[in-house]
Each structure stands twice: as structure tokens, then as C-alpha cells.
Amino acid sequence: MELSLLPDEALAHIMQFLDWHTLQNARLVSRKFFDVIESNNRHMQKPKVSVMHISSTNEENIGEQVRAVFVIKDNKITTSSNVSIQKRPKVISLNIIELKYLLRRMDLFLIDQLYINIRGNSEIFDILNMYITSKTVVNDLCIDIMNSPVFNSFMKFFTNLKRIHQIYFHNLCFGSQDIPTDISLPKIPMLKRFCISESKCTKFINSRMIGNLFINFPNINEVLFHSERCDFNLEIVNTIQRRQKYDERGACFHKNISLISFFTPNPDPIQEYDKYFKNNINYLLESYYGFPQNEISFLVASSLCSHCNKKDLISFAFIAKYRSACRDCTYHVNSMEVD
């Protein structure tokens, strides 16, 4: 019996078990196959996205321009409209409609690296909110926002994500947009590293989010809160000290935390230690060392638990301002060839 003679419902059920490569070819067999696959797209198997980088710029008289890189886990080739997903990733230029078309046809459940770069006003977060859900797992989330009034859509996107391992907010600049002074960060139990840097015109970081650091991120072990308007490191150190003293049901809580801090060249170890630990004599200067040219230096303070005599550590990594505090991304949309 020919498949084309089956009712659409039966044909759709069969096609749910085809891999996405076979589905691409099946779309070309007949108009009926094409219509069945398109109308039941949400039930069909989709290419699994490993890396997704989206860059958006919005200039006066030009409008929003989007470039993107998609890397599929099995490194095979497919084509949607005039947009290609290739074994060797390249930057593709596309409009908002094409971006929606692609995202709707991708499996976004497990993303190794999600990088978003926005310049000017943008619909990117509104679009991503349509296709990325609270069930999505993201290993590395990197976001760079420059002069873009997208605070509300950004927060909706951020609070919707519950399963992230590492977050790098390289720069948050929402222009002149009003931002609440008591923003609370979402609860992300699996988060291990959180790096955030705000611009001079954006007051995003606040004492509340630092005070709730271990409530929202109970498994965090490395943090950076960088602001051009205020040094929040002392508040972070105090929060860590309170957490290391926390005694839950008679059991000591020991968690060694690393802080990243920007600095001007040649930091003095004693001054840095006194700045953050002079009011707590229980924390001693354990070690201090730096690399050549003074680009990166480290300070470690330690305290012995009065109950179990186990050592708690707070580590500082002092990084020159012109260096990136976060890991370099695998693919850079600004340096790759556009098809």
C-alpha cells in the first residue's frame, strides 16, 4: 500500500518516527507529504542544536539586522528556505520571520552554548521566549546587551530558564530605561558560575540579589559582580561568610567560593586582604600569587570551622579590566564569514 493513500492522521503518526534528515527528503516527495509535515511540525523530530549564537543590531533608517550561527549535534547539512545549517558553521544573515521559521524547526531542549549579542532595540528576547522554555537545558549562557531598552523581555527570558550551569552577562546596558531597584534573580539550583557586568548607565545589580545569592544559586562556586558605579565585593564576601557559618540541622555547611574582581595593575595583597577581611579576624591570608605582567593575581583567605575544624576558603581572582572575566565563546558572530 502506498503511503500517499493513507489518511493524513495516519501519515503524520508514521512520520513522527522518522529522523529529521529523512523528513527533509520526505517533504520533497509530494505536496501531500509537505503539507502533513508542515501542519504537524511540533510533533516531528527536529535537529538538535548544540551551539546557537544570535547577534542583532538596530540602526536608524535600517532597522533590525540579525546574524546567527547554528551548530547541529550530528554535524549534518540541512537547508530551510535560503538559510543553511552546515558542518563548518558560518554566519547567516536573516530577518525576524526567517529566525522564527528556523527556531520553530529546531530541537532546543539541550544547548551547550547560547550566545546573544544585542545592539539597540531588538525583538530577539521576545522571539526566544516563544521557543525556549523552562525545560530547556543550557550549559553556557552568554549575553551582551548594549544600549538596548529590552529589560522586560530580557528578564522574562532569564527568569524562564531554570536549568543553566554557567552564566556570563558580559555587559548589561539597557540605555535610559527605568529599572526597579530591588530586582531579584531567579532560582537556578544547578548554576555553578555567575558572572555579571553592568554598564555605567544601568543600575541592575543590587544588595538584595547579593544577599539572596545562595538562596537562588545554592550550588554556586564562582561569582563576579562588576559595576562601574559601586564595588559590591564586600557585600559578596559578607554573604559568603554568613553562608559558611550556616549550620543546618546540626551539620556544618562548607562551600569554598571563588570571586572574580577587576583591578588596576599591581594590586597590593595586604591592602586587598584588609579591604575585605579586616572586620573578621577568623579569616586569615592563606596565600597570594600572581602571573607575569600582573594581568591576573590570586588571593586566598581561610577560616577554620569552630565545630568540625574544617577549613573554609574564599578565593579572589583579580583580573585586569581589559581582559575578559569570562571564558571566550567558541564561535564569534562578528568575526565569521557571512553567506
N, C-alpha and C positions, 0 to 999 in steps of 0.2 A: 504493500500500500504506500502510495506517495505521501510524503509529509505535507505537501501543499494542499492535500484534500482534507486534512484534519481540521476540525473547528479551531478557531483562534485560541480558545481557552486551553485546549489540549496541546496545541503547538507551543504556547507560552510556557506551559508546565515542562515540556521536554527541553526547551531552550534554557531553562534555569540551570540545567546541569552541564551546559557547555562552557568551556573556558572562554575568556574574553577574546582570545585570538580567533577562535572558531566563530564566535559571534560576529566579529568584524567581517569575516568572509561570508557568513550566512546573510548578512544584510544586503549583500550584492546579488544574491541568488534570484530574488523576485521582489516585487513590490509588496506582496503579502508578508514575506519574511521581514522586510524592512519595517513595515507598519507594526507588526506584532512585537518586534524587539524594541522599537521606539516607545510604544504605548505601555510596555511592561518593563521599562528600563530599570526602575528601582528594585525589581526582583532579580535582575540578571547579574551574573558575575562581572566584576569590573577590575581593571588594572590596579594593583596595589601600589600606592605612592610611597616611596621611601624618602625622597627629598623634594620639598616644594619651596621655591623662592619666588616671591612676588614683589615687584618694585613698581611704585606708582608715583607719577609726578603730575602736578596740575598747574599749568601756566595760563596766564591771562591770554585770551584770544585763541588759545589752542585747545584747552580742555584737558581732561584726564587722559594720560597715556600710561598704559600698563605693559610691563615686560615680565616675563616669567620663565622659570626653569622647572621642569618636572622630571624626576628620575623614578622610573618604574623598577620594582624589585627584581623582575626577571630579565631586565635589560633588553627586551624585545621591542620591535618597532610597530607603532600603530599610527593611523592618521585620522584626525577628526577635522572636517572642513579644510581650512588651509593651515591648520596647526599640527605640527608633528611632535611626537614624543620619541626620542631617539636614544640609541645605546650610548653615544657620546653626547652628553647634554649640551644644548645650545640655548641661548636666549631667544625667546619668541616674542614678537610684538603682537598684541591683540587688544580688542576692545572689550568693554564690560560684558556685552552679550556673549562673545566668544569665551570669556573667562567662565561665565555661568554654565555655558554649554559643556566645557571641559570638566569642571568640578562636579557637575551632575553625573558624569560618566566615569568617575574615579572612586576607588575604594580608599577612603581617608581614615580608616579605623586606626592604623598604626603608622605614624610618621616619624622617621628617625630625626629629621631636621626640618623645621618650619621657620623660614626667614621672611620677614615682612619689612619692607623699606618704603616709607611714605613721605612725600614732599608736597605740601599744600593739601587742600581739601580733597577727600577721597571717599569712595564708596566701598573700598576693599573690606573693611571690617563688617559692614552691613552684608556683603556678599558671603564672606566666610561664615558669618553667623547662621546662614541658611544651610550650610553643608557640613560644618564641623560641629559635633555635638559633645555632650558631657561624657560620652563613651569613648571618644577619640583619645588615643594614647600618643603623646608627643615626647620624644626623648629630649630634644633640644629645641627650645622656643627662643628665637632671636627677633627682636623688634626694634626698629629705628624710626622715630617719628620726628619730623622737622616742620615747624610752623604749620601745623595741621589741626583745625578745630574738630577733632574726631573723638574727644574724650568719652562721650556717652557710648558710642558704638565700640570703642576700644574696651571700656570697662565691661560691657555686655559680653564681648568676646572673651576677655580674660576671666571673668567670673564663671563663664560657662565651662571652662576647661578644668577638669578635676584630676586629670592623670598626666602630670608633667614631671619629668625628672630634673631638668635644668632650665632655668630661665635667665635670659640675658636681655635686659632692656638697655641697649647701648645708649640711647638718647630719647628722652620723652620731652617733646616740645609741642604744646597744644596752642601756641600763639597767645592771643589775648583772651582765650576762652576762660570763663569763670569755672573754678574747680572747688568742690567742697573741701573744707579744711580738716575734715575728720574721716577721710577715705579709709575704709577697712579692706584689707587684702582678702581674697577668697581662701577657703581652706583647701589645701592641696597636700594630703598626707604623704605622698611618695616623693615630694620635692626634696632634692639633695642640695642644690646650689641655686642661689638667687642673687643676681647682680642687677642693680638698677642705677641709672644715672639720669638726673633731671637737668634741664637747661635753666638758665637764669630767669627766664620769663615764666616758668612753670613751677608752681608750688604743689607738687604731688606727694612727696614724702612728708610724713607727719609722725608725731610721737605715738599716736595710737597704734599705727601699723607696726612700729618697732616694739612697743610694749606687748603686742599680741603675736610676736614673731613665732614663738614656739607653740602657740595655740593653733595658729593657721598652718604652720610648717613644722610639725612635731619631729620630723626626721632630717631637718636641715643641718648641714655641717659646714657650709661655706656661704658667706654673705658679703655683699658690697652695697652700701647705700651712699651714693655720691650726689652731693648737691653743691651748686655754686653759691648758694645763699647761706648755708649753715652746715656745721660739722656735726653729724649725728652719731659719730663713732662712740662718744662717751655714753650716750643713751644705749647703744647696742651692747657695749661692754657691761653696763649695769644690768641689762636684761639677761645677758648670758650668765653673769654671776648669780643672779637670783635663781635662774633655772638650774644651775649646777648645785645649788644648795637645796633644791627641792627634794623633799622626802615623801615619796608616795607609798602609803600603806607600810611604812617601816622599812622600805627598800630605798637605798641611795640612788639618785639619778646622776649618772656620769656621762657627759657628752662633750667631747672636745670639739671646739668650734674654731674655724679659721675666718678671719676678717681680711678683706682687701681694702686698701686705702691708697688714694692718690697722694703724692707728696712732692714738694720741691726738692731738688737734688741735695744730697748729703744730709739726710736726717740724723739727728743725734739720738742714740739709743736710750740714754738716760732721760733726756727730755721727753721722748715719746712714752717711755715707761711711766714717768711721773705724771704725764698728762692724763693717762687712763687708769692708773692703778694706785696713785698716791693716797687715795682715801680708803684703800683696802689693803691693809698690811698682810693679809693672808696670801696675797698673790705675789710671788717672787719672780724676779727676772731670771728665767731659766737659760735662755740663750739669745744671741743676736748675731746675725751674719748677713753679708751682702755679696752680690755678684760684681764683677768688674764694671767700671764706668758708672756705678751707683744707680743703675736703672731699676733694679729690684733688690729689696732688702727684707729681712725677716726678723721678727721679734716674737719670742715665746715666753709667756708668763704662766706660772704653775701654782697650784694650791692643793694642799693635802686635805682630804675629807676627814672631818673630825670623828666620823662614825666608823669608817672602814679603812681609813688611812690610804685610800686610793688617790692617785694624782689626777687632778683636773687641769686641762690645758686650754689656754686661749692663745691662738696664733695670729699674728699680724703679718700680712704681706704688703709692703709699701712699694707701690708701683709708680714710676714716673708718669706724669699727666699725659705725655704724648704717646704713651703706649696703650694698647687696648687691654682692659682688665679682663676681657672675656676671650674665650677660645675663638680663633679665626674660623669663619664659615668655610665649608668645603667648596662651595661654588659662589662666585660673586657676580651678580647680575650686571654690575657696571663695567666689568672687565671682559665679558664674553661676547662672542660674535652674535650679531642679530641676523636671523634668517631673512 
